[in-house]
Each structure stands twice: as C-alpha cells, then as structure tokens.
Amino acid sequence: MVKRNTCVFISGKGTNLKNLILKSRDYNFPINIKLVVCNNKKAEGIKLAKINSIPLLLVNTNKRNFENLIIKFLKKYKISFICLAGYMKIISKNFLKNFRKDIINIHPSLLPKFKGLNTFKRVLKNNEKKTGCTVHFVNEKLDGGKIIVRKSFSINKKDTELLIKNKTQKLEYIAFPEAIVKIFRNY
Ligand code: GRF
C-alpha cells in the first residue's frame, strides 16, 4: 500500500504521537510519519521523534514567519497529511491556504460540545453524563471542522478531572488511528 507522508504537530507529552508511530509500523496502516513539528522546546514528545529517528522541526511561535518555515519543511518532506496531536497553537488561515491537503485534529471532548481549552473541568462543572474525544478535520473555525470519529464513555459520580482525562486519552488512542483508516479507506 502507498502510505501518506504525514507530519504530526505536538506541543506536549506526545502520547498520541507515540501511539501513531506504533500504528504506522503496521504494513496496512495508511500513513508514515516523516516529520514532527513542535512549538515547545521543553515538550516530552521531542524525545519520541529522536528515539524513532523522525526528523523534527522545533518552531518558535513568537517569530512572525514561523508558519512559513513549517510550510517549507512540509514541502521538503513531501508531506500530504497533517495530524495535530496536542498542538497548542491555532492554525492560521494563511497556513490553510498554503497547505491544501487534509489536516486533522484530536480534541478531548464530544464536539461540538466544549470547544477550546480546559475541557475536563468544564465537563464536570456542567454535570455532563458522558464525555469522550473527537477527531475532526481542521478548518478556519476553532475545533469546528467536519467530525470523523467520536468516542464516548459515561461519567461516574466519583470521577475527578484526572480520571476523566485518563479515560479520555485511552479513547484517543483508539479514535485517532480509526479516523485515519476511515479517511484513507476510500482512496
Ligand atoms: C490530548 O488529550 C488531545 O486531545 C489534546 O491534547 C492532548 C495531547 O496529549 N488536543 P499528548 O501530547 O498526545 O499526550
């Protein structure tokens, strides 16, 4: 199978990146991770790129042209698909105009509910009965693109923010690969 040259964007721990790296070793999984972009020099996920010999681009988002630098690297590595895995920076309209292929994101709530940050806290405060994660296409609206996969679980009375976070992340490791397979199944 012809695998898509993929770039994963991260800002933190990179547990989703780790999971995608593992999955991509499967012959039938439709992506190969050719580049990691990170905007936080202290991110733990950087180690994963290094250990797995995946080229890494560390960007400084305070610099005006940082997205142009990313675009340059995407071209260099012939990237045709982007996964945002905990990338804490909004993708600009200009970037979307320049990279006309698919970009997907994983979000720790059942979108369209709880867009943005601090989802677990807000879910609890709102006395939600269930929560989960969503993988969606990225467009110019924050957490607003077409939904690809959503996975949920019921919230118990004893659930804390941390427990909800852990349960959500476990689901993310299933949902992200599932969404990728779903996107490329029809190609
Ligand atoms: C995930 O919970 C994801 O939903 C959110 O950021 C977190 C990233 O975690 N967008 P990790 O860096 O993959 O461990």
py3Dmol code that shows the C-alpha trace and the ligand (Angstrom):
import py3Dmol

protein = """\
ATOM      1  CA  MET A   1       0.000   0.000   0.000  1.00  0.00           C
ATOM      2  CA  VAL A   2       1.150   3.543  -0.721  1.00  0.00           C
ATOM      3  CA  LYS A   3       1.360   5.297   2.602  1.00  0.00           C
ATOM      4  CA  ARG A   4       0.767   9.025   3.024  1.00  0.00           C
ATOM      5  CA  ASN A   5       3.769  11.094   4.068  1.00  0.00           C
ATOM      6  CA  THR A   6       2.491  12.524   7.324  1.00  0.00           C
ATOM      7  CA  CYS A   7       3.574  15.246   9.715  1.00  0.00           C
ATOM      8  CA  VAL A   8       2.446  15.210  13.346  1.00  0.00           C
ATOM      9  CA  PHE A   9       2.283  18.522  15.233  1.00  0.00           C
ATOM     10  CA  ILE A  10       2.781  18.406  19.001  1.00  0.00           C
ATOM     11  CA  SER A  11       3.313  20.727  21.962  1.00  0.00           C
ATOM     12  CA  GLY A  12       3.471  18.403  24.959  1.00  0.00           C
ATOM     13  CA  LYS A  13       3.809  14.818  26.089  1.00  0.00           C
ATOM     14  CA  GLY A  14       3.230  13.239  22.722  1.00  0.00           C
ATOM     15  CA  THR A  15       1.394  10.122  23.851  1.00  0.00           C
ATOM     16  CA  ASN A  16      -0.801  10.314  20.750  1.00  0.00           C
ATOM     17  CA  LEU A  17       2.323  10.723  18.632  1.00  0.00           C
ATOM     18  CA  LYS A  18       3.761   7.611  20.273  1.00  0.00           C
ATOM     19  CA  ASN A  19       0.618   5.679  19.509  1.00  0.00           C
ATOM     20  CA  LEU A  20       0.590   6.813  15.874  1.00  0.00           C
ATOM     21  CA  ILE A  21       4.264   5.894  15.458  1.00  0.00           C
ATOM     22  CA  LEU A  22       3.483   2.372  16.702  1.00  0.00           C
ATOM     23  CA  LYS A  23       0.448   2.034  14.433  1.00  0.00           C
ATOM     24  CA  SER A  24       2.344   3.320  11.410  1.00  0.00           C
ATOM     25  CA  ARG A  25       4.706   0.356  11.658  1.00  0.00           C
ATOM     26  CA  ASP A  26       1.805  -1.816  10.573  1.00  0.00           C
ATOM     27  CA  TYR A  27       2.049  -2.522   6.859  1.00  0.00           C
ATOM     28  CA  ASN A  28      -1.660  -1.830   6.415  1.00  0.00           C
ATOM     29  CA  PHE A  29      -1.814   1.438   8.314  1.00  0.00           C
ATOM     30  CA  PRO A  30      -2.142   4.230   5.722  1.00  0.00           C
ATOM     31  CA  ILE A  31       0.426   6.737   6.989  1.00  0.00           C
ATOM     32  CA  ASN A  32       4.164   7.050   7.502  1.00  0.00           C
ATOM     33  CA  ILE A  33       5.337   9.721   9.907  1.00  0.00           C
ATOM     34  CA  LYS A  34       8.050  11.639   8.084  1.00  0.00           C
ATOM     35  CA  LEU A  35       8.217  14.785  10.189  1.00  0.00           C
ATOM     36  CA  VAL A  36       7.311  16.040  13.656  1.00  0.00           C
ATOM     37  CA  VAL A  37       6.665  19.736  14.264  1.00  0.00           C
ATOM     38  CA  CYS A  38       6.836  21.008  17.831  1.00  0.00           C
ATOM     39  CA  ASN A  39       6.407  24.535  19.184  1.00  0.00           C
ATOM     40  CA  ASN A  40       7.653  23.850  22.706  1.00  0.00           C
ATOM     41  CA  LYS A  41      11.318  23.140  23.283  1.00  0.00           C
ATOM     42  CA  LYS A  42      10.504  21.502  26.629  1.00  0.00           C
ATOM     43  CA  ALA A  43       7.925  19.090  25.182  1.00  0.00           C
ATOM     44  CA  GLU A  44       8.476  15.474  26.205  1.00  0.00           C
ATOM     45  CA  GLY A  45       7.299  14.377  22.767  1.00  0.00           C
ATOM     46  CA  ILE A  46      10.528  15.645  21.219  1.00  0.00           C
ATOM     47  CA  LYS A  47      12.304  12.583  22.637  1.00  0.00           C
ATOM     48  CA  LEU A  48       9.932  10.323  20.732  1.00  0.00           C
ATOM     49  CA  ALA A  49      10.900  11.889  17.424  1.00  0.00           C
ATOM     50  CA  LYS A  50      14.564  11.460  18.311  1.00  0.00           C
ATOM     51  CA  ILE A  51      14.278   7.857  19.532  1.00  0.00           C
ATOM     52  CA  ASN A  52      12.405   6.909  16.383  1.00  0.00           C
ATOM     53  CA  SER A  53      14.733   8.848  14.050  1.00  0.00           C
ATOM     54  CA  ILE A  54      11.935  11.040  12.738  1.00  0.00           C
ATOM     55  CA  PRO A  55      13.072  14.488  11.564  1.00  0.00           C
ATOM     56  CA  LEU A  56      11.966  17.186  13.986  1.00  0.00           C
ATOM     57  CA  LEU A  57      11.247  20.839  13.365  1.00  0.00           C
ATOM     58  CA  LEU A  58      11.204  22.927  16.512  1.00  0.00           C
ATOM     59  CA  VAL A  59       9.498  26.256  15.867  1.00  0.00           C
ATOM     60  CA  ASN A  60       9.352  29.459  17.833  1.00  0.00           C
ATOM     61  CA  THR A  61       5.799  30.719  17.552  1.00  0.00           C
ATOM     62  CA  ASN A  62       6.888  34.190  18.676  1.00  0.00           C
ATOM     63  CA  LYS A  63       8.626  34.628  15.351  1.00  0.00           C
ATOM     64  CA  ARG A  64       6.409  36.238  12.740  1.00  0.00           C
ATOM     65  CA  ASN A  65       7.155  33.819   9.933  1.00  0.00           C
ATOM     66  CA  PHE A  66       7.195  30.545  11.836  1.00  0.00           C
ATOM     67  CA  GLU A  67       4.392  29.053   9.745  1.00  0.00           C
ATOM     68  CA  ASN A  68       6.279  29.787   6.539  1.00  0.00           C
ATOM     69  CA  LEU A  69       9.160  27.796   7.936  1.00  0.00           C
ATOM     70  CA  ILE A  70       6.792  24.907   8.634  1.00  0.00           C
ATOM     71  CA  ILE A  71       5.420  25.097   5.075  1.00  0.00           C
ATOM     72  CA  LYS A  72       8.980  24.950   3.757  1.00  0.00           C
ATOM     73  CA  PHE A  73       9.651  21.755   5.715  1.00  0.00           C
ATOM     74  CA  LEU A  74       6.334  20.210   4.682  1.00  0.00           C
ATOM     75  CA  LYS A  75       7.410  20.679   1.075  1.00  0.00           C
ATOM     76  CA  LYS A  76      10.893  19.355   1.757  1.00  0.00           C
ATOM     77  CA  TYR A  77       9.496  16.120   3.234  1.00  0.00           C
ATOM     78  CA  LYS A  78       6.671  15.908   0.677  1.00  0.00           C
ATOM     79  CA  ILE A  79       4.035  15.886   3.390  1.00  0.00           C
ATOM     80  CA  SER A  80       0.476  15.313   2.188  1.00  0.00           C
ATOM     81  CA  PHE A  81      -1.332  14.828   5.502  1.00  0.00           C
ATOM     82  CA  ILE A  82      -1.120  16.519   8.907  1.00  0.00           C
ATOM     83  CA  CYS A  83      -2.223  15.227  12.311  1.00  0.00           C
ATOM     84  CA  LEU A  84      -2.490  17.757  15.129  1.00  0.00           C
ATOM     85  CA  ALA A  85      -1.848  15.783  18.309  1.00  0.00           C
ATOM     86  CA  GLY A  86      -1.979  18.201  21.212  1.00  0.00           C
ATOM     87  CA  TYR A  87      -0.625  21.149  19.206  1.00  0.00           C
ATOM     88  CA  MET A  88      -1.477  24.181  21.321  1.00  0.00           C
ATOM     89  CA  LYS A  89      -1.461  26.780  18.591  1.00  0.00           C
ATOM     90  CA  ILE A  90      -4.249  27.758  16.239  1.00  0.00           C
ATOM     91  CA  ILE A  91      -3.551  27.035  12.580  1.00  0.00           C
ATOM     92  CA  SER A  92      -3.841  30.295  10.650  1.00  0.00           C
ATOM     93  CA  LYS A  93      -5.997  30.929   7.586  1.00  0.00           C
ATOM     94  CA  ASN A  94      -2.844  31.609   5.657  1.00  0.00           C
ATOM     95  CA  PHE A  95      -1.460  28.183   6.570  1.00  0.00           C
ATOM     96  CA  LEU A  96      -4.698  26.516   5.465  1.00  0.00           C
ATOM     97  CA  LYS A  97      -4.470  28.389   2.173  1.00  0.00           C
ATOM     98  CA  ASN A  98      -0.915  27.171   1.644  1.00  0.00           C
ATOM     99  CA  PHE A  99      -1.426  23.561   2.698  1.00  0.00           C
ATOM    100  CA  ARG A 100      -4.416  22.436   0.717  1.00  0.00           C
ATOM    101  CA  LYS A 101      -4.416  18.816   1.838  1.00  0.00           C
ATOM    102  CA  ASP A 102      -6.118  17.263   4.844  1.00  0.00           C
ATOM    103  CA  ILE A 103      -5.327  18.347   8.394  1.00  0.00           C
ATOM    104  CA  ILE A 104      -6.993  16.530  11.281  1.00  0.00           C
ATOM    105  CA  ASN A 105      -7.073  17.250  14.998  1.00  0.00           C
ATOM    106  CA  ILE A 106      -7.904  15.288  18.133  1.00  0.00           C
ATOM    107  CA  HIS A 107      -9.936  17.102  20.755  1.00  0.00           C
ATOM    108  CA  PRO A 108     -10.700  15.862  24.291  1.00  0.00           C
ATOM    109  CA  SER A 109     -14.480  16.365  24.311  1.00  0.00           C
ATOM    110  CA  LEU A 110     -17.538  15.316  22.384  1.00  0.00           C
ATOM    111  CA  LEU A 111     -17.588  18.129  19.842  1.00  0.00           C
ATOM    112  CA  PRO A 112     -19.433  20.376  19.183  1.00  0.00           C
ATOM    113  CA  LYS A 113     -19.591  20.495  22.973  1.00  0.00           C
ATOM    114  CA  PHE A 114     -16.671  22.051  24.880  1.00  0.00           C
ATOM    115  CA  LYS A 115     -14.526  23.549  22.165  1.00  0.00           C
ATOM    116  CA  GLY A 116     -11.286  25.161  23.296  1.00  0.00           C
ATOM    117  CA  LEU A 117      -9.296  24.624  26.496  1.00  0.00           C
ATOM    118  CA  ASN A 118      -9.964  23.138  29.971  1.00  0.00           C
ATOM    119  CA  THR A 119     -12.494  20.662  28.659  1.00  0.00           C
ATOM    120  CA  PHE A 120     -12.374  18.235  31.626  1.00  0.00           C
ATOM    121  CA  LYS A 121     -13.040  20.952  34.184  1.00  0.00           C
ATOM    122  CA  ARG A 122     -15.940  22.314  32.162  1.00  0.00           C
ATOM    123  CA  VAL A 123     -17.404  18.849  31.558  1.00  0.00           C
ATOM    124  CA  LEU A 124     -17.512  18.189  35.320  1.00  0.00           C
ATOM    125  CA  LYS A 125     -18.849  21.631  36.168  1.00  0.00           C
ATOM    126  CA  ASN A 126     -21.614  21.172  33.668  1.00  0.00           C
ATOM    127  CA  ASN A 127     -22.639  17.811  35.219  1.00  0.00           C
ATOM    128  CA  GLU A 128     -22.351  16.033  31.888  1.00  0.00           C
ATOM    129  CA  LYS A 129     -23.467  12.397  31.840  1.00  0.00           C
ATOM    130  CA  LYS A 130     -20.888  11.437  29.278  1.00  0.00           C
ATOM    131  CA  THR A 131     -17.807  12.754  27.577  1.00  0.00           C
ATOM    132  CA  GLY A 132     -15.054  11.496  25.280  1.00  0.00           C
ATOM    133  CA  CYS A 133     -12.956  12.582  22.337  1.00  0.00           C
ATOM    134  CA  THR A 134     -13.416  13.721  18.763  1.00  0.00           C
ATOM    135  CA  VAL A 135     -11.228  13.524  15.685  1.00  0.00           C
ATOM    136  CA  HIS A 136     -12.179  16.163  13.129  1.00  0.00           C
ATOM    137  CA  PHE A 137     -10.928  17.930  10.023  1.00  0.00           C
ATOM    138  CA  VAL A 138      -9.342  21.306  10.669  1.00  0.00           C
ATOM    139  CA  ASN A 139     -10.855  24.396   9.085  1.00  0.00           C
ATOM    140  CA  GLU A 140     -10.710  28.094   9.921  1.00  0.00           C
ATOM    141  CA  LYS A 141     -13.108  27.685  12.877  1.00  0.00           C
ATOM    142  CA  LEU A 142     -11.649  26.552  16.217  1.00  0.00           C
ATOM    143  CA  ASP A 143     -12.479  22.864  16.756  1.00  0.00           C
ATOM    144  CA  GLY A 144     -15.160  23.359  14.125  1.00  0.00           C
ATOM    145  CA  GLY A 145     -14.344  21.129  11.112  1.00  0.00           C
ATOM    146  CA  LYS A 146     -16.232  18.045   9.965  1.00  0.00           C
ATOM    147  CA  ILE A 147     -16.259  15.238  12.521  1.00  0.00           C
ATOM    148  CA  ILE A 148     -14.617  11.953  11.506  1.00  0.00           C
ATOM    149  CA  VAL A 149     -14.780   9.820  14.673  1.00  0.00           C
ATOM    150  CA  ARG A 150     -16.197  10.405  18.140  1.00  0.00           C
ATOM    151  CA  LYS A 151     -15.850   8.047  21.108  1.00  0.00           C
ATOM    152  CA  SER A 152     -17.594   8.414  24.448  1.00  0.00           C
ATOM    153  CA  PHE A 153     -17.838   6.991  27.967  1.00  0.00           C
ATOM    154  CA  SER A 154     -20.223   7.544  30.873  1.00  0.00           C
ATOM    155  CA  ILE A 155     -19.117   9.756  33.737  1.00  0.00           C
ATOM    156  CA  ASN A 156     -19.362   8.276  37.248  1.00  0.00           C
ATOM    157  CA  LYS A 157     -20.119  10.274  40.369  1.00  0.00           C
ATOM    158  CA  LYS A 158     -16.617   9.513  41.616  1.00  0.00           C
ATOM    159  CA  ASP A 159     -14.856  10.753  38.502  1.00  0.00           C
ATOM    160  CA  THR A 160     -12.320  13.526  39.017  1.00  0.00           C
ATOM    161  CA  GLU A 161     -10.747  15.726  36.372  1.00  0.00           C
ATOM    162  CA  LEU A 162      -7.709  13.458  36.322  1.00  0.00           C
ATOM    163  CA  LEU A 163      -9.759  10.280  35.957  1.00  0.00           C
ATOM    164  CA  ILE A 164     -11.743  11.812  33.128  1.00  0.00           C
ATOM    165  CA  LYS A 165      -8.537  12.910  31.444  1.00  0.00           C
ATOM    166  CA  ASN A 166      -7.096   9.386  31.663  1.00  0.00           C
ATOM    167  CA  LYS A 167     -10.258   7.771  30.338  1.00  0.00           C
ATOM    168  CA  THR A 168     -10.458  10.288  27.503  1.00  0.00           C
ATOM    169  CA  GLN A 169      -6.848   9.705  26.495  1.00  0.00           C
ATOM    170  CA  LYS A 170      -7.326   5.947  26.399  1.00  0.00           C
ATOM    171  CA  LEU A 171     -10.140   6.501  23.930  1.00  0.00           C
ATOM    172  CA  GLU A 172      -7.981   8.875  21.913  1.00  0.00           C
ATOM    173  CA  TYR A 173      -5.510   6.085  21.225  1.00  0.00           C
ATOM    174  CA  ILE A 174      -8.323   4.157  19.556  1.00  0.00           C
ATOM    175  CA  ALA A 175     -10.095   7.090  17.905  1.00  0.00           C
ATOM    176  CA  PHE A 176      -7.104   8.742  16.168  1.00  0.00           C
ATOM    177  CA  PRO A 177      -5.917   5.663  14.245  1.00  0.00           C
ATOM    178  CA  GLU A 178      -9.509   4.715  13.490  1.00  0.00           C
ATOM    179  CA  ALA A 179     -10.145   8.146  11.956  1.00  0.00           C
ATOM    180  CA  ILE A 180      -7.010   7.878   9.801  1.00  0.00           C
ATOM    181  CA  VAL A 181      -8.034   4.463   8.482  1.00  0.00           C
ATOM    182  CA  LYS A 182     -11.521   5.808   7.791  1.00  0.00           C
ATOM    183  CA  ILE A 183     -10.197   8.777   5.787  1.00  0.00           C
ATOM    184  CA  PHE A 184      -7.983   6.677   3.538  1.00  0.00           C
ATOM    185  CA  ARG A 185     -10.219   3.642   3.166  1.00  0.00           C
ATOM    186  CA  ASN A 186     -11.810   5.126   0.074  1.00  0.00           C
ATOM    187  CA  TYR A 187      -8.663   6.355  -1.651  1.00  0.00           C
TER     188      TYR A 187
END
"""
ligand_1 = """\
14
GRF
C -4.818 15.188 24.020
O -5.647 14.971 25.113
C -5.580 15.853 22.906
O -6.942 15.598 22.921
C -5.361 17.304 23.151
O -4.067 17.395 23.679
C -3.723 16.182 24.335
C -2.377 15.753 23.833
O -1.817 14.734 24.593
N -5.585 18.054 21.941
P -0.460 14.037 24.126
O 0.572 15.133 23.938
O -0.731 13.302 22.853
O -0.097 13.118 25.249
"""
view = py3Dmol.view(width=600, height=400)
view.addModel(protein, "pdb")
view.setStyle({"model": 0}, {"cartoon": {"style": "trace"}})
view.addModel(ligand_1, "xyz")
view.setStyle({"model": 1}, {"stick": {}})
view.zoomTo()
view.show()
